[in-house]
Amino acid sequence: MLPERGGISKTGNEWKMQEYVLETHEQYPRKICFNVFGADKIAQFNIQAGDEMTVSFDINAREYNGRWYNDIRAWKVERGTAVPPMQTEVPVVNAPKVDVPDFSKAENDPDDLPF
């Protein structure tokens, strides 16, 4: 959890935003920083450090002074539904044996193409 930020918009409305760093459960875990915008959403989601959850978010980019910035904003948080780690073993499947025709060239074949 990063410190909560807030301020007053150009129209005079108060705003709050909280940023969080999420770590995935993959073989090589990845981290992503996302935000929750609005005091009501921050209170509703009530995200705490160490929580296991699934986060749904929108990704958007915006330009400011010639540079582009990504905005990853959460719109839904589900508790206790974290995706289990990826399966590292591939299951063995016993497929039926298939007869493959013999396409090798016969000795008396008149076709002399190189392929």
Residue, then its C-alpha position, 0 to 999 in steps of 0.5 A: m500500500l502506498p500513501e493515500r493522495g488527495g486534493i481539490s480538482k479544478t472544479g473545486n471537488e475533493w478527490k482521493m486516490q490510493e495506490y497498491v502493488l499487487e504480486t501475481h502467483e506465477q512461476y516468475p511473479r510479477k508486480i503491478c501498481f494499480n490505483v483505486f480512485g474515490a474515497d467511497k471505493i477505497a473504503q468499499f474495497n478496504i484492501q490490506a497488505g497481504d490480502e489474497m484477491t482478484v482485482s479487475f481493472d481498466i488500463n488507460a494511457r494519457e499524455y502530459n507535457g509530451r510524455w505518456y503515463n499508464d493508469i491502471r484503475a481497479w473497478k472490482v475486488e474479489r476476496g479469497t479468489a486469488v488464482p492458484p499458482m500456474q501448473t508446472e507439470v504437463p499431464v501425460v495423455n495416452a492418445p490412440k496410436v494412429d497409422v501413418p501412411d508410408f510416403s517414402k519414394a519407391e525405387n521405380d518411381p518415375d517422378d524425379l522432382p528434387f522435393 
